[in-house]
Structures are given as C-alpha cells and as structure tokens.
Amino acid sequence: MWSNTPYGDAVTALFAECAVLYARIARWTTVNTPPPMTFSEASSLQIQAAEFIQLYVRPILDDINTPKIHKLLRHILDAIRLHGNLVNGNTSSNESRHKTDKRFYRRSNRSAASFTAQIARQSQGTQVILARNAKLDADAIKRDKVRRARRSAARGGQVTALGARSLRGVSRVAVGSLSRRPGLARLSVVPGLHPDTRVPVLGRIVFGAKLDDGTPLRQIVRAYSTFRHRGAWFDVVRYTVAGEAPVAVSGIQLRPRIRYGEVRALLRYREEDVAVVCELTEVEAEGDCPLAERGCQRLRWEVPPPGNGDWALRVVPMSHVLRVAHIAPDFADLTLRCGFKALPARHTSPLVDQRAMRFFDNAFFPWD
C-alpha cells in the first residue's frame, strides 16, 4: 500500500495522522465539558478512525488486536451517542483524585466494610473546608489590593493595570553583560542602548495570548540563560510586526503576517515589556513531507546580511506576541546531514551547525 515510501516517512505519517485523529477526539477547548458533537461530526470521526487503522496502522505495523484498536474501528459512534462527545467518557479527572484520597485511606482501619465511608467523610469534608478557607483568603487579598489602590489614588498616584508590572524588585543587568547570552552579541545596536546601560531583565512574563481563532489564553513566556542549573530555556513565540503588509490566506482573506522567533531576553520598560528574539523564517519542506502535509510549518534561522552579526535580532513588544509556539527539530534533515546518532545543535554548538538546523512548528499541539 505504501509502495516505495521510505519506512521513516511512513512511520512519521502514521504518528502525524494519529495526532490529527487525537486532536479531533480531544477537541481542544478551554472548557471542562465541551459541547456535544453533531451526528455528522461523529460519523466523520468514525470514518477517519477506521481509515487510520486500515490505511496506516495495519499496513505499517501489521495486525494489532487490542481493545483500543477495536474501539476505534467499531465503537466511536456509539460512544459519542452515549456521552455526547468522547471527552465526557474520560475518567482521568476522577482517577487523579485518588492521590488526595490515599492519604486518608492510610488513616482508615482498612476494613472493606467501613473504609469507603471513612474516606468519603474525612476526605470530602477536609477538601470543602480547605476550599472555603482558600476563597476567604482570596477575597481578603482582593479587598486589600483595592484599599491600597484607593490610598494610592488619594495621594495622587495612578491606578492602572500596570501595577502588576512594577519595576520594584526586578534585577537590572548591563546591556554589555546581557549581550553575552547566545545570539545577543549585537544587543546594544538593535535597541540602541549603550553597553553600560542597565536594563530590567525578567526570566518570564505572564501575558494574554491569542489562539489562531482569536480565543484568549493565559500563557507564560520564558527566557532563562540558566534554568535551575539545567541549561538555557528560551521559548519560541509567534508574533506580528507593526506596519507590515498583510498576507492573503486562501487567496482572499487578508491577515497579518505571522513571524517566529526564539526569545533570548525579556526586558521590562515602564511603558511595555519587550522580547528580544532571534528570528526564524519559513522555508519549504522537502519532498512529500508527512508533517508539512498536515500543516506543520518548516523553519530555519534567519541569517542577517554580512556585517550585521551572527543572528538576526528583533525587539518585539509583548502586545505583538500572539502566543508561545512549540517547535521540534527536523530529524530527517539532521539524519541526512550528520547521521542517525546525531543530536540537534545546541546554543553552544558551532555557528555553522546551528544555522544548518531546520525545525517544524508543531501543528498538533493543543494551543492550535
């Protein structure tokens, strides 16, 4: 069925198709109980699940006879009719509560006739009291914040949402020292700051992200040169550039051009926080790539013009950051260049190895 397709491409297509199917089953939403599926949606999901087993699993992995395979082939439609959607049949939320109840089980007499009632009485009663106390604490903290804000306004202060963005307690680092981070050698040139200027540097920022359909989401973007002594943690973000011409989608609809960049530093200004990113640019996938066929964008590092340093840097206001992105190395390209056992280039690797790296934006991630 797969003809002369390389085995690695076939297996990649198998896992990519599994991710697409799982995304439809899980229905990434921001609510605990998503709305019921329609009959047409359930029928389409049943057909896709059957095709996944018949066209991907069995030709590549041979016959697999397990309860999960049987459910995918025969019982998705019935499960949706029973539960409204497949997520409502998920027992993980209830099973996760076992961790709390185990502590109370150890204090019971462990008699089969009575330990269930003992756990229910002690565990549920304790959790209700803890939740009530937590709510009272949260209300008291909120009232205290309102009183402080009113006192500040009475003294002539400004009551704004920027109060959470105070410069107090934020460490200041000289631009020259910050430029020692990977890729930031030209940091003093890009924002136009003297190397001796000390700027407030953050390790992370909580911001209001937006999904592709405009749904708001709270996210954290991180930029640590050393995180808990385990190496660097630089998140990749999707962002827009002010004043840039929009691009056409499907030949008709116009939308802002989406750019990618790895955040190497987060700076706090009184007006707005900014992210200093090493830019990534889109590049065409090679051949019949299973990931590109399913919406994964291939990326590479943006190479600046000669004389402008090793990396293309950009200062992006956080108001232009859309969301955090998850990218993965293009292991097929890495294997062809460096062999099967090669590891992706790190921030400390030679520049030529870093620039040769290719990546894929993870279109299967739940943020999409």
Secondary structure by P-SEA (a helix, b strand, c coil): ccccccaaaaaaaaaaaaaaaaaaaaccccccccccccaaaaaaaaaaaaaaaaccccccccccccaaaaaaaccaaaaaaaccccccccaaaaaaacccaaaaaaacccccccaaaaaaaaaaaaaaaaaaaaaaaaaaaaaaaaaaaaaaaaaccccccccccccccbbbbbccccccccccccccccccccccbbbbbbcbbbbbcccccbbbbbbbbbbbcccccccbbbbbbbbcccccbbbbccccccccbbbbbbbccccccccbbbbbccbbbbbbbcccccccccbbbbbbcccccccccccbbbbbccccccbbbbbbcaaaaaaaccccccccccccccaaaaaabbbbcccccccc
